[in-house]
Amino acid sequence: MSGTKTFSNEAAERYALALFEISNESSELDVVELKVSQLLKIYHENSEFRNFIKNPTNHLDIQIKVFDKISNIFVFDNNLKNFFKLIMYFIIQWV
């Protein structure tokens, strides 16, 4: 992998650090790591979910409704739920 950083790499690092700090401050780092790992597993194993997330034609409100349901199933805390909503918002704006 190249050592060159792009805007998206730098942004991803900042968001990851922010999630780490929030999770660490609230003593939920282990739980957040588990929840993110579970979500990533579904993302990698389910092409329909992956395509839904990547599809720029999906409206943000629809993606947030779907993600709210996923958050409830996985019992995400408010910090993690809001973090992912923020990420979805920025992904839609950058596409």
N, CA, C and O of each residue as an XYZ file, in Angstrom:
380
protein
N       0.841     -1.164      0.000
C       0.000      0.000      0.000
C       0.894      1.238      0.000
O       1.933      1.261      0.660
N       0.503      2.219     -0.711
C       1.269      3.440     -0.837
C       1.243      4.237      0.459
O       0.276      4.180      1.218
N       2.321      4.981      0.701
C       2.389      5.829      1.877
C       1.704      7.166      1.663
O       1.620      7.975      2.588
N       1.217      7.407      0.462
C       0.562      8.661      0.152
C      -0.825      8.702      0.777
O      -1.623      7.777      0.626
N      -1.092      9.794      1.481
C      -2.403      9.953      2.090
C      -3.290     10.765      1.162
O      -2.851     11.744      0.557
N      -4.520     10.351      1.060
C      -5.498     11.114      0.306
C      -6.444     11.764      1.297
O      -6.402     11.469      2.491
N      -7.290     12.643      0.806
C      -8.265     13.291      1.679
C      -9.124     12.260      2.390
O      -9.376     12.376      3.589
N      -9.577     11.248      1.650
C     -10.464     10.261      2.262
C      -9.732      9.427      3.308
O     -10.332      9.062      4.319
N      -8.458      9.116      3.097
C      -7.693      8.384      4.105
C      -7.536      9.215      5.372
O      -7.712      8.709      6.481
N      -7.209     10.478      5.204
C      -7.040     11.344      6.363
C      -8.362     11.521      7.110
O      -8.386     11.500      8.341
N      -9.448     11.694      6.379
C     -10.759     11.841      7.019
C     -11.124     10.570      7.764
O     -11.616     10.636      8.890
N     -10.892      9.419      7.160
C     -11.209      8.142      7.806
C     -10.408      7.984      9.097
O     -10.935      7.508     10.103
N      -9.145      8.381      9.068
C      -8.328      8.293     10.273
C      -8.864      9.201     11.378
O      -8.875      8.814     12.547
N      -9.303     10.388     11.020
C      -9.841     11.317     12.023
C     -11.137     10.777     12.627
O     -11.336     10.842     13.840
N     -12.018     10.243     11.772
C     -13.282      9.701     12.275
C     -13.039      8.475     13.150
O     -13.697      8.300     14.176
N     -12.104      7.636     12.750
C     -11.783      6.452     13.555
C     -11.221      6.870     14.912
O     -11.568      6.283     15.937
N     -10.362      7.873     14.919
C      -9.801      8.364     16.177
C     -10.896      8.962     17.062
O     -10.901      8.753     18.275
N     -11.810      9.697     16.459
C     -12.918     10.283     17.229
C     -13.774      9.188     17.861
O     -14.141      9.288     19.032
N     -14.092      8.150     17.101
C     -14.880      7.046     17.653
C     -14.117      6.356     18.779
O     -14.693      6.019     19.813
N     -12.827      6.150     18.574
C     -11.997      5.537     19.608
C     -12.034      6.371     20.890
O     -12.236      5.833     21.979
N     -11.838      7.687     20.757
C     -11.801      8.557     21.935
C     -13.138      8.585     22.668
O     -13.174      8.514     23.896
N     -14.231      8.688     21.929
C     -15.556      8.699     22.555
C     -15.817      7.373     23.274
O     -16.322      7.350     24.396
N     -15.465      6.277     22.611
C     -15.687      4.958     23.200
C     -14.814      4.749     24.431
O     -15.259      4.178     25.427
N     -13.588      5.207     24.358
C     -12.666      5.058     25.476
C     -13.122      5.901     26.672
O     -13.092      5.437     27.812
N     -13.541      7.137     26.406
C     -14.005      8.018     27.484
C     -15.237      7.471     28.193
O     -15.404      7.666     29.397
N     -16.093      6.791     27.454
C     -17.312      6.245     28.051
C     -17.125      4.795     28.508
O     -18.092      4.118     28.856
N     -15.876      4.329     28.503
C     -15.532      2.955     28.936
C     -16.310      1.896     28.165
O     -16.710      0.880     28.734
N     -16.524      2.129     26.876
C     -17.271      1.191     26.043
C     -16.449      0.724     24.847
O     -17.008      0.276     23.845
N     -15.147      0.824     24.944
C     -14.289      0.504     23.813
C     -14.463     -0.946     23.357
O     -14.568     -1.200     22.157
N     -14.497     -1.891     24.282
C     -14.656     -3.296     23.922
C     -16.004     -3.562     23.248
O     -16.083     -4.306     22.271
N     -17.049     -2.952     23.774
C     -18.389     -3.147     23.216
C     -18.470     -2.551     21.814
O     -18.998     -3.181     20.898
N     -17.949     -1.343     21.650
C     -17.984     -0.686     20.337
C     -17.172     -1.487     19.324
O     -17.587     -1.644     18.176
N     -16.019     -1.990     19.745
C     -15.203     -2.806     18.841
C     -15.974     -4.048     18.385
O     -15.935     -4.405     17.207
N     -16.662     -4.694     19.299
C     -17.456     -5.875     18.961
C     -18.576     -5.518     17.987
O     -18.778     -6.217     16.995
N     -19.301     -4.444     18.258
C     -20.426     -4.039     17.395
C     -19.943     -3.667     15.996
O     -20.564     -4.051     15.005
N     -18.849     -2.928     15.909
C     -18.302     -2.551     14.599
C     -17.838     -3.795     13.856
O     -18.048     -3.907     12.649
N     -17.213     -4.724     14.555
C     -16.773     -5.977     13.925
C     -17.959     -6.771     13.382
O     -17.884     -7.338     12.292
N     -19.047     -6.810     14.140
C     -20.247     -7.509     13.673
C     -20.814     -6.853     12.420
O     -21.203     -7.537     11.474
N     -20.856     -5.535     12.423
C     -21.372     -4.817     11.261
C     -20.468     -5.016     10.048
O     -20.961     -5.192      8.933
N     -19.165     -4.989     10.250
C     -18.225     -5.216      9.143
C     -18.361     -6.624      8.570
O     -18.251     -6.825      7.360
N     -18.601     -7.586      9.442
C     -18.783     -8.959      8.975
C     -19.991     -9.043      8.046
O     -19.920     -9.667      6.987
N     -21.078     -8.426      8.433
C     -22.274     -8.416      7.584
C     -21.988     -7.678      6.287
O     -22.395     -8.122      5.213
N     -21.294     -6.561      6.383
C     -20.953     -5.771      5.195
C     -20.155     -6.620      4.202
O     -20.433     -6.596      3.003
N     -19.180     -7.360      4.687
C     -18.332     -8.170      3.804
C     -19.032     -9.419      3.288
O     -18.723     -9.891      2.194
N     -19.960     -9.956      4.051
C     -20.622    -11.203      3.657
C     -21.907    -11.003      2.864
O     -22.382    -11.932      2.211
N     -22.467     -9.815      2.914
C     -23.768     -9.589      2.291
C     -23.654     -8.528      1.201
O     -23.588     -7.333      1.491
N     -23.633     -8.970     -0.045
C     -23.468     -8.036     -1.157
C     -24.652     -7.079     -1.292
O     -24.480     -5.940     -1.728
N     -25.844     -7.528     -0.925
C     -27.016     -6.656     -1.009
C     -26.880     -5.473     -0.035
O     -27.168     -4.329     -0.389
N     -26.443     -5.763      1.180
C     -26.218     -4.701      2.162
C     -25.087     -3.780      1.694
O     -25.202     -2.558      1.783
N     -24.015     -4.359      1.205
C     -22.872     -3.582      0.721
C     -23.288     -2.651     -0.415
O     -22.910     -1.480     -0.431
N     -24.065     -3.168     -1.363
C     -24.531     -2.345     -2.476
C     -25.474     -1.239     -2.011
O     -25.450     -0.129     -2.545
N     -26.298     -1.543     -1.023
C     -27.202     -0.530     -0.478
C     -26.410      0.623      0.134
O     -26.738      1.789     -0.085
N     -25.378      0.301      0.893
C     -24.560      1.320      1.544
C     -23.810      2.157      0.507
O     -23.707      3.376      0.648
N     -23.295      1.516     -0.516
C     -22.475      2.208     -1.513
C     -23.277      2.965     -2.567
O     -22.726      3.817     -3.265
N     -24.553      2.671     -2.692
C     -25.363      3.239     -3.767
C     -25.676      4.711     -3.491
O     -26.421      5.024     -2.562
N     -25.113      5.610     -4.290
C     -25.340      7.037     -4.049
C     -26.749      7.507     -4.405
O     -27.117      8.635     -4.077
N     -27.536      6.675     -5.063
C     -28.899      7.079     -5.415
C     -29.878      6.866     -4.267
O     -31.009      7.349     -4.322
N     -29.461      6.153     -3.234
C     -30.311      5.981     -2.050
C     -30.355      7.296     -1.288
O     -29.321      7.918     -1.045
N     -31.534      7.706     -0.921
C     -31.682      8.941     -0.157
C     -31.203      8.728      1.275
O     -31.332      7.642      1.839
N     -30.658      9.773      1.832
C     -30.124      9.705      3.187
C     -31.183      9.278      4.194
O     -30.892      8.490      5.095
N     -32.393      9.778      4.059
C     -33.439      9.424      5.029
C     -33.761      7.938      4.982
O     -34.061      7.340      6.016
N     -33.704      7.338      3.810
C     -33.946      5.889      3.693
C     -32.795      5.115      4.326
O     -33.013      4.149      5.056
N     -31.573      5.547      4.042
C     -30.420      4.868      4.636
C     -30.444      4.976      6.165
O     -30.113      4.018      6.863
N     -30.830      6.127      6.673
C     -30.887      6.297      8.132
C     -31.972      5.413      8.736
O     -31.767      4.840      9.806
N     -33.119      5.288      8.078
C     -34.180      4.399      8.582
C     -33.699      2.954      8.631
O     -33.924      2.250      9.615
N     -33.038      2.520      7.567
C     -32.502      1.154      7.540
C     -31.457      0.990      8.632
O     -31.440     -0.012      9.347
N     -30.595      1.976      8.749
C     -29.547      1.873      9.756
C     -30.114      1.919     11.172
O     -29.569      1.272     12.065
N     -31.185      2.662     11.398
C     -31.837      2.652     12.712
C     -32.321      1.249     13.068
O     -32.192      0.811     14.211
N     -32.876      0.555     12.089
C     -33.321     -0.823     12.336
C     -32.132     -1.725     12.653
O     -32.195     -2.545     13.569
N     -31.054     -1.572     11.896
C     -29.843     -2.357     12.149
C     -29.298     -2.027     13.541
O     -28.898     -2.923     14.285
N     -29.284     -0.751     13.884
C     -28.792     -0.325     15.198
C     -29.600     -0.939     16.328
O     -29.049     -1.313     17.362
N     -30.897     -1.041     16.131
C     -31.744     -1.658     17.147
C     -31.488     -3.151     17.266
O     -31.470     -3.695     18.370
N     -31.291     -3.810     16.143
C     -31.007     -5.251     16.165
C     -29.689     -5.528     16.885
O     -29.594     -6.453     17.693
N     -28.660     -4.706     16.579
C     -27.342     -4.908     17.178
C     -27.179     -4.205     18.523
O     -26.131     -4.318     19.159
N     -28.198     -3.489     18.954
C     -28.207     -2.766     20.215
C     -27.004     -1.810     20.303
O     -26.229     -1.843     21.258
N     -26.878     -0.964     19.281
C     -25.839      0.059     19.293
C     -26.209      1.120     20.318
O     -27.377      1.486     20.443
N     -25.215      1.616     21.051
C     -25.489      2.739     21.942
C     -25.637      4.015     21.107
O     -25.348      4.019     19.910
N     -26.085      5.084     21.742
C     -26.352      6.323     21.003
C     -25.101      6.897     20.354
O     -25.175      7.433     19.248
N     -23.950      6.796     21.022
C     -22.719      7.315     20.429
C     -22.391      6.614     19.117
O     -22.060      7.266     18.127
N     -22.482      5.298     19.110
C     -22.160      4.544     17.898
C     -23.209      4.780     16.818
O     -22.871      4.938     15.645
N     -24.472      4.804     17.207
C     -25.549      5.054     16.254
C     -25.373      6.425     15.599
O     -25.476      6.547     14.378
N     -25.114      7.441     16.393
C     -24.926      8.788     15.854
C     -23.662      8.895     15.017
O     -23.633      9.620     14.022
N     -22.627      8.184     15.410
C     -21.387      8.171     14.635
C     -21.641      7.656     13.219
O     -21.207      8.270     12.245
N     -22.338      6.539     13.108
C     -22.610      5.976     11.786
C     -23.542      6.862     10.967
O     -23.389      6.955      9.750
N     -24.488      7.501     11.604
C     -25.368      8.431     10.886
C     -24.562      9.599     10.321
O     -24.795     10.040      9.195
N     -23.625     10.087     11.105
C     -22.766     11.174     10.643
C     -21.923     10.721      9.452
O     -21.785     11.449      8.469
N     -21.374      9.540      9.544
C     -20.572      8.999      8.439
C     -21.433      8.856      7.190
O     -20.997      9.224      6.099
N     -22.636      8.333      7.327
C     -23.521      8.188      6.162
C     -23.824      9.536      5.537
O     -23.849      9.668      4.313
N     -24.053     10.530      6.369
C     -24.343     11.863      5.858
C     -23.174     12.377      5.009
O     -23.376     12.895      3.911
N     -21.963     12.228      5.526
C     -20.799     12.721      4.779
C     -20.543     11.909      3.517
O     -20.123     12.467      2.503
N     -20.785     10.613      3.557
C     -20.605      9.793      2.353
C     -21.550     10.262      1.264
O     -21.149     10.405      0.109
N     -22.802     10.502      1.624
C     -23.783     10.982      0.628
C     -23.359     12.332      0.075
O     -23.507     12.578     -1.123
N     -22.833     13.215      0.921
C     -22.439     14.544      0.483
C     -21.217     14.516     -0.429
O     -21.101     15.347     -1.329
N     -20.301     13.566     -0.205
C     -19.053     13.514     -0.986
C     -19.220     12.816     -2.311
O     -18.406     13.013     -3.212
N     -20.253     12.004     -2.459
C     -20.422     11.229     -3.690
C     -20.949     12.121     -4.791
O     -21.161     11.658     -5.912
